[in-house]
Amino acid sequence: MATNLEFIKSASADNVSSLTVTDIFSADYDVYEVFIRGNGSQNVSSISAEFLDSGGSDIGQSNYDTAILRMHPNETFSEVRTTNANSFEFAYTGSSDKDFGAKITVFNPFSSSSYTFANIQSMSISGEKAIVVATVTTSAVSMKFSANQNYTPIDISVYGVMAQVVSRGKWAK
């Protein structure tokens, strides 16, 4: 299936430990691409995210399940699994100042009748592939990105994914 991205919103910040990007998910799309790049200053290790409802509350509080394959360039690959977590990791920078980049593909975040799923690809001191599920059926409209130290900086861009209906040759949201 061919796809096309439609820009929704971007946000940037510098010298902050969290950044919330509001009003990015709606009934317009079932699939979203979230691109993140930045730098974790000082001793940042895990960089995490949460899906937020229309009131700004975390939809998955104690309900995020994650499986991560961490592909280290100079050591054995490792797996990280979490269940019933308060957020989900989308990048790992280690214990010093490191650049990072990630792409999070989010499925059905606005639906109140299905779980929100995400696939993650990221790179910093290691490459990572991950899957995430928020095991609740609450509608998400925003995302919050957090770290245990400051981002210097962080840039986020969000796109809705339009899929081409091949049999009709038209783009559909």
MIKOLBA-223995 format. One record per residue (C-alpha): x, y, z; residue number from 1; residue in one letter. Coordinates in steps of 0.02 Angstrom, whole numbers. Layout:
% residues N
site x=X; y=Y; z=Z; k=NUM; r=A;
...
% end
This chain:
% residues 173
site x=0; y=0; z=0; k=1; r=M;
site x=70; y=170; z=-47; k=2; r=A;
site x=65; y=308; z=83; k=3; r=T;
site x=77; y=495; z=93; k=4; r=N;
site x=113; y=603; z=246; k=5; r=L;
site x=12; y=758; z=290; k=6; r=E;
site x=97; y=880; z=410; k=7; r=F;
site x=0; y=911; z=571; k=8; r=I;
site x=113; y=1001; z=695; k=9; r=K;
site x=291; y=1027; z=755; k=10; r=S;
site x=365; y=1083; z=919; k=11; r=A;
site x=539; y=1124; z=983; k=12; r=S;
site x=615; y=1164; z=1151; k=13; r=A;
site x=786; y=1186; z=1228; k=14; r=D;
site x=848; y=1153; z=1405; k=15; r=N;
site x=686; y=1068; z=1463; k=16; r=V;
site x=656; y=897; z=1540; k=17; r=S;
site x=487; y=874; z=1457; k=18; r=S;
site x=389; y=936; z=1307; k=19; r=L;
site x=204; y=912; z=1273; k=20; r=T;
site x=138; y=922; z=1095; k=21; r=V;
site x=-49; y=952; z=1104; k=22; r=T;
site x=-193; y=920; z=984; k=23; r=D;
site x=-102; y=805; z=863; k=24; r=I;
site x=-219; y=654; z=857; k=25; r=F;
site x=-397; y=663; z=790; k=26; r=S;
site x=-527; y=561; z=697; k=27; r=A;
site x=-445; y=617; z=533; k=28; r=D;
site x=-315; y=476; z=532; k=29; r=Y;
site x=-291; y=302; z=602; k=30; r=D;
site x=-100; y=305; z=583; k=31; r=V;
site x=24; y=442; z=630; k=32; r=Y;
site x=212; y=464; z=608; k=33; r=E;
site x=302; y=557; z=748; k=34; r=V;
site x=482; y=608; z=713; k=35; r=F;
site x=594; y=659; z=858; k=36; r=I;
site x=773; y=718; z=860; k=37; r=R;
site x=875; y=798; z=995; k=38; r=G;
site x=1012; y=787; z=1122; k=39; r=N;
site x=1003; y=720; z=1298; k=40; r=G;
site x=1116; y=825; z=1408; k=41; r=S;
site x=1213; y=766; z=1561; k=42; r=Q;
site x=1158; y=594; z=1621; k=43; r=N;
site x=1002; y=560; z=1521; k=44; r=V;
site x=977; y=375; z=1492; k=45; r=S;
site x=799; y=325; z=1448; k=46; r=S;
site x=696; y=450; z=1351; k=47; r=I;
site x=511; y=415; z=1366; k=48; r=S;
site x=338; y=467; z=1306; k=49; r=A;
site x=156; y=458; z=1357; k=50; r=E;
site x=-8; y=475; z=1265; k=51; r=F;
site x=-123; y=609; z=1339; k=52; r=L;
site x=-312; y=629; z=1336; k=53; r=D;
site x=-405; y=792; z=1301; k=54; r=S;
site x=-384; y=846; z=1483; k=55; r=G;
site x=-195; y=820; z=1478; k=56; r=G;
site x=-196; y=659; z=1582; k=57; r=S;
site x=-91; y=507; z=1535; k=58; r=D;
site x=-208; y=378; z=1456; k=59; r=I;
site x=-93; y=233; z=1495; k=60; r=G;
site x=-47; y=268; z=1676; k=61; r=Q;
site x=18; y=97; z=1735; k=62; r=S;
site x=-43; y=20; z=1571; k=63; r=N;
site x=102; y=31; z=1446; k=64; r=Y;
site x=177; y=-134; z=1390; k=65; r=D;
site x=338; y=-122; z=1290; k=66; r=T;
site x=461; y=-240; z=1204; k=67; r=A;
site x=627; y=-166; z=1146; k=68; r=I;
site x=769; y=-242; z=1046; k=69; r=L;
site x=925; y=-139; z=1085; k=70; r=R;
site x=1056; y=-166; z=949; k=71; r=M;
site x=1225; y=-115; z=1017; k=72; r=H;
site x=1363; y=-86; z=888; k=73; r=P;
site x=1502; y=-165; z=992; k=74; r=N;
site x=1416; y=-289; z=1109; k=75; r=E;
site x=1279; y=-419; z=1113; k=76; r=T;
site x=1102; y=-362; z=1070; k=77; r=F;
site x=987; y=-351; z=1220; k=78; r=S;
site x=801; y=-356; z=1250; k=79; r=E;
site x=703; y=-247; z=1370; k=80; r=V;
site x=524; y=-287; z=1417; k=81; r=R;
site x=408; y=-188; z=1528; k=82; r=T;
site x=228; y=-214; z=1581; k=83; r=T;
site x=109; y=-98; z=1671; k=84; r=N;
site x=229; y=49; z=1657; k=85; r=A;
site x=185; y=234; z=1676; k=86; r=N;
site x=268; y=283; z=1510; k=87; r=S;
site x=362; y=201; z=1366; k=88; r=F;
site x=544; y=220; z=1316; k=89; r=E;
site x=578; y=279; z=1139; k=90; r=F;
site x=767; y=306; z=1146; k=91; r=A;
site x=916; y=266; z=1257; k=92; r=Y;
site x=1064; y=387; z=1263; k=93; r=T;
site x=1172; y=306; z=1396; k=94; r=G;
site x=1258; y=404; z=1533; k=95; r=S;
site x=1327; y=553; z=1439; k=96; r=S;
site x=1282; y=692; z=1318; k=97; r=D;
site x=1215; y=602; z=1162; k=98; r=K;
site x=1115; y=645; z=1007; k=99; r=D;
site x=962; y=540; z=970; k=100; r=F;
site x=832; y=518; z=835; k=101; r=G;
site x=672; y=417; z=830; k=102; r=A;
site x=519; y=380; z=725; k=103; r=K;
site x=363; y=324; z=816; k=104; r=I;
site x=221; y=255; z=710; k=105; r=T;
site x=60; y=268; z=811; k=106; r=V;
site x=-95; y=164; z=771; k=107; r=F;
site x=-273; y=211; z=824; k=108; r=N;
site x=-230; y=340; z=958; k=109; r=P;
site x=-397; y=432; z=943; k=110; r=F;
site x=-505; y=275; z=946; k=111; r=S;
site x=-599; y=245; z=1108; k=112; r=S;
site x=-642; y=67; z=1056; k=113; r=S;
site x=-466; y=-5; z=1032; k=114; r=S;
site x=-295; y=-1; z=1113; k=115; r=Y;
site x=-163; y=122; z=1053; k=116; r=T;
site x=-12; y=34; z=977; k=117; r=F;
site x=156; y=103; z=919; k=118; r=A;
site x=310; y=43; z=826; k=119; r=N;
site x=473; y=132; z=867; k=120; r=I;
site x=638; y=145; z=775; k=121; r=Q;
site x=773; y=247; z=859; k=122; r=S;
site x=959; y=279; z=861; k=123; r=M;
site x=1082; y=348; z=989; k=124; r=S;
site x=1218; y=243; z=1070; k=125; r=I;
site x=1125; y=92; z=1000; k=126; r=S;
site x=992; y=60; z=872; k=127; r=G;
site x=823; y=11; z=940; k=128; r=E;
site x=664; y=-65; z=875; k=129; r=K;
site x=516; y=-73; z=992; k=130; r=A;
site x=331; y=-106; z=1003; k=131; r=I;
site x=214; y=-23; z=1129; k=132; r=V;
site x=34; y=-45; z=1179; k=133; r=V;
site x=-69; y=64; z=1296; k=134; r=A;
site x=-190; y=-66; z=1362; k=135; r=T;
site x=-336; y=53; z=1385; k=136; r=V;
site x=-468; y=114; z=1263; k=137; r=T;
site x=-457; y=298; z=1307; k=138; r=T;
site x=-444; y=421; z=1162; k=139; r=S;
site x=-273; y=508; z=1150; k=140; r=A;
site x=-253; y=681; z=1075; k=141; r=V;
site x=-77; y=732; z=1130; k=142; r=S;
site x=95; y=664; z=1178; k=143; r=M;
site x=218; y=709; z=1315; k=144; r=K;
site x=405; y=674; z=1296; k=145; r=F;
site x=511; y=663; z=1455; k=146; r=S;
site x=688; y=631; z=1514; k=147; r=A;
site x=774; y=625; z=1683; k=148; r=N;
site x=883; y=774; z=1633; k=149; r=Q;
site x=863; y=914; z=1506; k=150; r=N;
site x=847; y=900; z=1319; k=151; r=Y;
site x=967; y=1019; z=1232; k=152; r=T;
site x=867; y=1032; z=1116; k=153; r=P;
site x=720; y=922; z=1062; k=154; r=I;
site x=624; y=940; z=897; k=155; r=D;
site x=462; y=847; z=859; k=156; r=I;
site x=361; y=837; z=698; k=157; r=S;
site x=195; y=746; z=681; k=158; r=V;
site x=114; y=686; z=519; k=159; r=Y;
site x=-49; y=597; z=479; k=160; r=G;
site x=-30; y=449; z=362; k=161; r=V;
site x=-143; y=445; z=210; k=162; r=M;
site x=-155; y=276; z=124; k=163; r=A;
site x=-184; y=261; z=-61; k=164; r=Q;
site x=-330; y=153; z=-108; k=165; r=V;
site x=-249; y=60; z=-252; k=166; r=V;
site x=-407; y=-2; z=-335; k=167; r=S;
site x=-478; y=174; z=-350; k=168; r=R;
site x=-314; y=267; z=-368; k=169; r=G;
site x=-364; y=401; z=-240; k=170; r=K;
site x=-284; y=453; z=-78; k=171; r=W;
site x=-387; y=420; z=77; k=172; r=A;
site x=-364; y=476; z=256; k=173; r=K;
% end
